[in-house]
């Protein structure tokens, strides 16, 4: 048995926790703040995007500013005014009145996103996170359209914001793929699958009772369910993504080859002209192309 096949080298088997611990750094995950594992490319840029949008909204008027109002999820703006970008941009906004909303979401994104990025890779994780946010907001929109959730309260449009749908999807996927994980739940470490079950009960109860933030909990439940599904069956769907990427790369290589072959044919034609009529017969464009080809070959 080679060292790569031994159990302690496998990502699936390491024991981690939401708030500490994890596998050895590898694949670009070097030491970060205070010795914490550095996030991969997707987690890093998602963190930057979310924190950056929070600060930008703060500087431009908070939840009454033009950026927040233009990007938050309002059902009527999507269904009546076809502002479909809100189905994605809402997930990069957070409550402007408190730091706790963005703080807990970013902690979850960091600790849950890193093991998934190690396992799936950066592109797969970004696609997963984006689709999870769409799934979450889709349930919210559907419940609003049938009247279960209000689109307005006292005449004021209700907004949906936050990365929670994508983060809860990460929780669901990690619960399937890394069942030995533990997360800190009200100061106590709890197995990740038990924590997921507790969240399902809490969110379902609040949604059924139509309590405060019931719309957010609809998004949470949909994201969590999607993450669990992808934990079990994600590899099959990611295979379609890989096939598309391979086709795109093959198409790019073919285009590069065809451009190079066409350039070679033009240079051959220019050289034939030089042999037949001399260098003085070349146009300025032909001389420039011949000079560039000569420099490229040096």
C-alpha positions as CSV (number, residue, x, y, z in Angstrom):
1,X,0.0,0.0,0.0
2,X,1.4,3.4,-1.0
3,X,1.3,6.3,1.4
4,X,-1.4,8.0,-0.7
5,X,-3.8,5.1,-0.1
6,X,-3.4,5.0,3.7
7,X,-6.5,6.2,5.7
8,X,-4.8,9.1,7.4
9,X,-4.0,10.7,4.1
10,X,-7.6,10.8,2.9
11,X,-9.6,14.0,3.1
12,X,-12.9,12.1,3.9
13,X,-11.4,10.7,7.1
14,X,-9.9,13.6,8.9
15,X,-11.7,14.9,11.9
16,X,-12.5,18.6,11.8
17,X,-14.7,21.0,13.6
18,X,-16.6,24.2,12.8
19,X,-14.3,26.6,14.6
20,X,-11.1,24.7,14.8
21,X,-9.1,21.8,13.4
22,X,-8.8,20.5,9.9
23,X,-6.5,18.6,7.5
24,X,-3.0,19.6,6.7
25,X,-2.6,22.5,4.3
26,X,-2.3,21.4,0.7
27,X,-3.1,22.6,-2.8
28,X,-2.6,26.3,-2.0
29,X,-4.2,26.2,1.4
30,X,-1.2,27.7,3.3
31,X,-1.1,29.3,6.7
32,X,-3.3,32.4,7.0
33,X,-4.3,34.8,9.8
34,X,-2.9,33.6,13.1
35,X,-1.9,30.3,11.6
36,X,-5.4,29.5,10.4
37,X,-5.6,27.5,7.1
38,X,-5.7,29.9,4.2
39,X,-8.9,29.6,2.2
40,X,-8.9,28.4,-1.4
41,X,-9.6,30.7,-4.3
42,X,-13.4,30.4,-4.3
43,X,-13.8,30.8,-0.5
44,X,-11.4,33.7,-0.5
45,X,-13.2,35.6,-3.2
46,X,-16.6,34.9,-1.7
47,X,-15.4,36.3,1.6
48,X,-14.0,39.4,-0.1
49,X,-17.2,39.9,-2.2
50,X,-19.5,39.6,0.8
51,X,-17.4,41.8,3.1
52,X,-16.7,44.3,0.3
53,X,-20.4,44.6,-0.4
54,X,-21.2,45.1,3.3
55,X,-18.7,47.9,3.5
56,X,-19.8,49.5,0.2
57,X,-23.5,49.5,1.3
58,X,-22.5,51.0,4.7
59,X,-20.7,53.8,2.9
60,X,-23.6,54.5,0.5
61,X,-26.5,54.8,2.9
62,X,-27.0,51.3,4.4
63,X,-30.3,49.6,3.7
64,X,-31.7,52.9,2.3
65,X,-28.8,53.4,-0.1
66,X,-29.0,52.9,-3.8
67,X,-26.7,49.9,-3.9
68,X,-28.6,48.0,-1.3
69,X,-32.0,48.9,-2.8
70,X,-30.8,47.9,-6.2
71,X,-29.4,44.5,-5.3
72,X,-31.6,43.2,-2.5
73,X,-34.3,40.6,-3.2
74,X,-37.8,42.1,-3.6
75,X,-40.3,39.6,-5.0
76,X,-42.3,42.3,-6.9
77,X,-39.2,43.7,-8.5
78,X,-38.4,40.2,-9.9
79,X,-41.9,39.1,-10.9
80,X,-43.3,42.4,-12.1
81,X,-40.3,44.4,-13.2
82,X,-38.1,41.4,-14.3
83,X,-35.1,42.5,-12.3
84,X,-33.8,39.0,-12.3
85,X,-30.3,39.9,-11.2
86,X,-31.7,40.2,-7.7
87,X,-32.0,36.4,-7.6
88,X,-28.2,36.3,-7.2
89,X,-27.1,39.6,-5.9
90,X,-29.2,39.3,-2.7
91,X,-26.8,36.6,-1.4
92,X,-24.0,39.1,-1.3
93,X,-25.8,41.6,1.0
94,X,-26.2,41.5,4.8
95,X,-28.1,43.3,7.6
96,X,-26.7,46.8,7.8
97,X,-27.8,47.3,11.4
98,X,-25.7,44.5,12.9
99,X,-22.4,42.8,12.4
100,X,-23.7,39.4,13.6
101,X,-25.5,38.5,10.4
102,X,-22.4,38.8,8.2
103,X,-20.1,37.6,10.9
104,X,-21.8,34.2,11.4
105,X,-22.3,33.7,7.7
106,X,-18.6,34.4,6.9
107,X,-17.5,32.1,9.7
108,X,-19.7,29.3,8.2
109,X,-18.5,30.1,4.7
110,X,-14.9,29.9,5.8
111,X,-15.0,26.7,7.9
112,X,-17.5,24.8,5.7
113,X,-16.3,26.0,2.4
114,X,-12.7,25.0,2.8
115,X,-13.1,21.2,3.0
116,X,-15.6,21.3,0.1
117,X,-13.2,23.3,-2.0
118,X,-10.4,20.8,-1.2
119,X,-12.7,17.9,-2.3
120,X,-14.5,19.5,-5.2
121,X,-12.2,22.2,-6.5
122,X,-12.7,25.9,-6.9
123,X,-15.0,26.0,-9.9
124,X,-17.3,23.2,-8.6
125,X,-17.6,24.9,-5.3
126,X,-18.5,28.3,-6.9
127,X,-21.2,26.6,-9.1
128,X,-22.5,24.7,-6.1
129,X,-22.7,27.9,-4.0
130,X,-24.4,29.9,-6.7
131,X,-27.0,27.3,-7.6
132,X,-27.7,26.8,-3.8
133,X,-28.5,30.5,-3.5
134,X,-30.8,30.3,-6.5
135,X,-32.6,27.2,-5.0
136,X,-33.0,29.0,-1.7
137,X,-34.5,32.1,-3.2
138,X,-36.7,30.1,-5.5
139,X,-38.6,28.6,-2.6
140,X,-38.9,32.0,-1.0
141,X,-40.4,33.5,-4.2
142,X,-42.7,30.5,-4.7
143,X,-44.1,30.8,-1.1
144,X,-44.5,34.5,-1.6
145,X,-46.4,34.1,-4.8
146,X,-48.9,31.7,-3.2
147,X,-49.4,34.0,-0.3
148,X,-47.7,31.9,2.4
149,X,-45.1,34.6,2.9
150,X,-45.9,38.3,2.6
151,X,-44.3,40.4,-0.2
152,X,-45.2,43.5,1.7
153,X,-45.7,44.4,5.4
154,X,-47.8,47.5,6.1
155,X,-47.3,48.5,2.5
156,X,-43.5,48.3,2.6
157,X,-41.8,45.7,0.4
158,X,-40.1,42.9,2.3
159,X,-36.5,42.2,1.3
160,X,-34.5,39.0,1.4
161,X,-30.7,39.3,1.9
162,X,-27.8,37.2,3.0
163,X,-25.5,34.3,2.1
164,X,-27.3,31.9,4.5
165,X,-28.8,29.8,1.7
166,X,-25.4,29.0,0.2
167,X,-23.8,28.5,3.7
168,X,-26.6,26.2,4.8
169,X,-26.1,24.2,1.5
170,X,-22.4,23.9,2.5
171,X,-23.5,22.6,5.9
172,X,-25.7,20.0,4.3
173,X,-23.0,18.8,1.9
174,X,-20.5,18.6,4.7
175,X,-22.9,16.6,6.9
176,X,-23.0,14.0,4.1
177,X,-19.4,14.0,3.1
178,X,-17.7,14.6,6.5
179,X,-20.0,13.1,9.1
180,X,-17.2,13.2,11.7
181,X,-17.3,17.0,11.7
182,X,-18.5,18.9,14.8
183,X,-19.8,22.4,14.9
184,X,-20.2,24.8,17.8
185,X,-23.9,25.1,18.6
186,X,-24.7,27.5,21.5
187,X,-21.2,27.1,23.0
188,X,-21.2,23.3,22.7
189,X,-19.6,21.0,20.1
190,X,-22.3,19.1,18.3
191,X,-22.0,16.4,15.5
192,X,-22.7,18.0,12.2
193,X,-25.6,15.7,11.3
194,X,-27.3,16.4,14.6
195,X,-26.7,20.1,14.2
196,X,-28.3,19.9,10.7
197,X,-31.3,18.1,12.1
198,X,-31.7,20.8,14.8
199,X,-31.6,23.5,12.2
200,X,-34.2,21.7,10.1
201,X,-36.6,21.5,13.1
202,X,-36.0,25.2,14.0
203,X,-36.4,26.5,10.5
204,X,-39.4,24.4,9.7
205,X,-41.2,25.4,12.9
206,X,-40.6,29.1,12.3
207,X,-41.7,28.8,8.7
208,X,-44.8,26.9,9.6
209,X,-45.6,29.5,12.3
210,X,-44.8,32.3,9.8
211,X,-42.6,33.8,12.5
212,X,-40.0,36.5,12.2
213,X,-37.6,35.9,9.3
214,X,-39.8,33.0,8.0
215,X,-38.7,34.0,4.5
216,X,-35.1,33.6,5.4
217,X,-35.8,30.2,7.0
218,X,-37.4,29.1,3.7
219,X,-34.2,30.0,2.0
220,X,-32.2,28.2,4.7
221,X,-34.3,25.0,4.4
222,X,-34.1,24.9,0.6
223,X,-30.3,25.5,0.7
224,X,-29.8,22.8,3.3
225,X,-31.8,20.3,1.3
226,X,-29.9,21.1,-1.9
227,X,-26.6,20.7,-0.1
228,X,-27.6,17.3,1.3
229,X,-28.7,16.2,-2.1
230,X,-25.4,17.3,-3.7
231,X,-23.4,15.6,-1.0
232,X,-24.9,12.3,-2.1
233,X,-25.2,12.9,-5.9
234,X,-23.0,15.9,-6.6
235,X,-20.3,14.0,-8.4
236,X,-22.7,12.9,-11.1
237,X,-23.8,16.5,-11.8
238,X,-20.3,17.8,-11.6
239,X,-19.4,15.3,-14.3
240,X,-21.6,17.4,-16.7
241,X,-19.7,20.5,-15.7
242,X,-16.3,18.8,-16.3
243,X,-17.5,17.6,-19.7
244,X,-18.6,21.1,-20.6
245,X,-15.2,22.5,-19.5
246,X,-13.3,19.8,-21.4
247,X,-15.3,20.6,-24.5
248,X,-14.5,24.3,-24.1
249,X,-10.8,23.7,-23.6
250,X,-10.7,21.4,-26.6
251,X,-12.5,24.1,-28.7
252,X,-10.0,26.7,-27.5
253,X,-7.1,24.4,-28.4
254,X,-8.6,23.8,-31.8
255,X,-9.1,27.6,-32.4
256,X,-5.5,28.2,-31.4
257,X,-4.2,25.5,-33.8
258,X,-6.4,26.8,-36.6
259,X,-5.1,30.4,-36.1
260,X,-1.5,29.1,-36.1
261,X,-2.0,27.0,-39.2
262,X,-3.6,30.0,-41.0
263,X,-0.6,32.2,-40.0
264,X,1.8,29.6,-41.3
265,X,0.0,29.5,-44.6
266,X,0.2,33.3,-44.9
267,X,3.9,33.3,-44.1
268,X,4.5,30.5,-46.7
269,X,2.6,32.6,-49.3
270,X,4.8,35.7,-48.4
271,X,8.0,33.6,-48.7
272,X,6.9,32.3,-52.1
273,X,6.3,35.8,-53.3
274,X,9.8,36.8,-52.1
275,X,11.3,34.0,-54.0
276,X,9.4,34.8,-57.2
277,X,9.4,38.6,-57.2
278,X,11.9,39.7,-54.5
279,X,11.6,41.4,-51.1
280,X,10.7,44.7,-52.8
281,X,7.4,43.2,-54.0
282,X,6.0,42.9,-50.5
283,X,3.4,45.3,-49.1
284,X,4.0,47.1,-45.8
285,X,1.5,44.8,-44.1
286,X,3.3,41.7,-45.5
287,X,6.7,42.9,-44.3
288,X,5.3,43.6,-40.9
289,X,3.8,40.1,-40.7
290,X,7.0,38.5,-41.8
291,X,9.0,40.5,-39.3
292,X,6.7,39.5,-36.5
293,X,6.8,35.8,-37.5
294,X,10.7,36.0,-37.6
295,X,10.8,37.5,-34.1
296,X,8.3,34.9,-32.8
297,X,10.6,32.1,-34.0
298,X,13.7,33.5,-32.4
